Amino acid sequence: MDNIAGRKSTLTWVVHLSVVALVLLWLFPTIGLFVSSFRTTDQITASGWWKSMFPSEQNLTLRVADPGTAQVQKDGLWVIEGNLFDGAPVGEISVWGTSSREIAAYSAGETADLGDGESLTVQSNGDYVMTATAEMTGRGQRVFVTASAPPDFTTNNYRFLLVDPANIDGMSKAFFGTLTVTIPATIIPILVAAFAAYALAWMDFPGRALLIAAIVGLLVVPLQLALIPLLKFHNDIGIGKGYLGVWLAHTGFGLPLAIYLLRNYMVGLPRDIIECAKVDGATDFQIFTKIVLPLSFPALASFAIFQFLWTWNDLLVAKVFLIDPTAGTTVMTDKIVQLMGSRGGNWEILATAAFISISVPLLVFFAMQKYLVRGLLAGSVK
């Protein structure tokens, strides 16, 4: 009797918890990527993004200044003074050492005997004094320190990817290349599918049912089956690997879903409106452009979201139909793969590149998400 009309189910709290869990599962990785994109290499290596607001302990390898440029003679001793952090407030040293096997041999403020009349004292703020009874030569003494570093956030990662001349021709070019692929590959299928959906919904012609069945069948056909034959066809007709080829490929692969969604929505529009327009002398084109299209905006928006997300995040179709090293055409997904190969240890650069890549789809989704459910549910209920 708990589910009778007018009474709330006792399992409502289970639904609410499930929704919250799903939202958190989606939200946590995105927040982690965003936070990591503003962190330095040392911070990412030392702790996870959830600890970014707290001090982190880091093991650093630093050097005393070279004797040839920094040592001076005082009171009969050769002295080198300075700061291991070069004056930058990196953190507070707790322990340090002069050997990689004993990185915590000394506490801050203690003096280490290096032998041959040399000694080294390191303070917690990184200040050091190295003395010797004879003139020192060679490189500066290597020092291993364990420092507690405060939270550190920087925009240098974004500056490197978007502004730095050494990289601007890479990521920025890939960003605009992705836009060049995605915008036409989203608009063209919508235009073609809208005309086809209207015809299948409101126009009578032989074979309409078979055509609808064929379109539904194409929804389950994997696009990998058509990649190589379609590429050969593109090469035969002369469009090869270029923007036109990738636009047509995305259009072909996206049309079945587009026609299916739009047709389901249009067939659910009130028949009286269409019939009244025909009685008033309106042509099919006028009905389509002035009545059906404005009323079908939720379905158009829902497909636009799917198509935009698919083409923006696509790598396979772009690899086959677009990316050409000789022409320099590329997309952001391929650029991120290249960064993983050449800069596999620079997680902050990878996180920044990934967040730049997902930022535009996020904006598109949140701008049009209110139409998503209305478009997806089109035709499911009467």
Secondary structure, 3 states (H helix, E strand, C coil): CCCCCCCCCCCHHHHHHHHHHHHHHHHHHHHHHHHHCCECHHHHHHCCHHHCCCCEEEEEEEECCCHHHHCEEECCEEEEEEECCCCCCCCEEEEEECECCECCCEECCCEEEEECCEEEEECCCCEEEEEECCCCCCCCCEEEEEEEECCCECCHHHHHHHCCCCCHHHHHHHHHHHHHHHHHHHHHHHHHHHHHHHHHHHCCCCCHHHHHHHHHHHCCCCHHHHHHHHHHHHHHHCCCCCHHHHHHHHHHHHHHHHHHHHHHHHHCCCHHHHHHHHHCCCCHHHHHHHHHHHHCHHHHHHHHHHHHHHHHHCCHHHHHHCCECCCCECCHHHHHHHHHHHCCCCHHHHHHHHHHHHHHHHHHHHHHHHHHHHHHCCCCCC
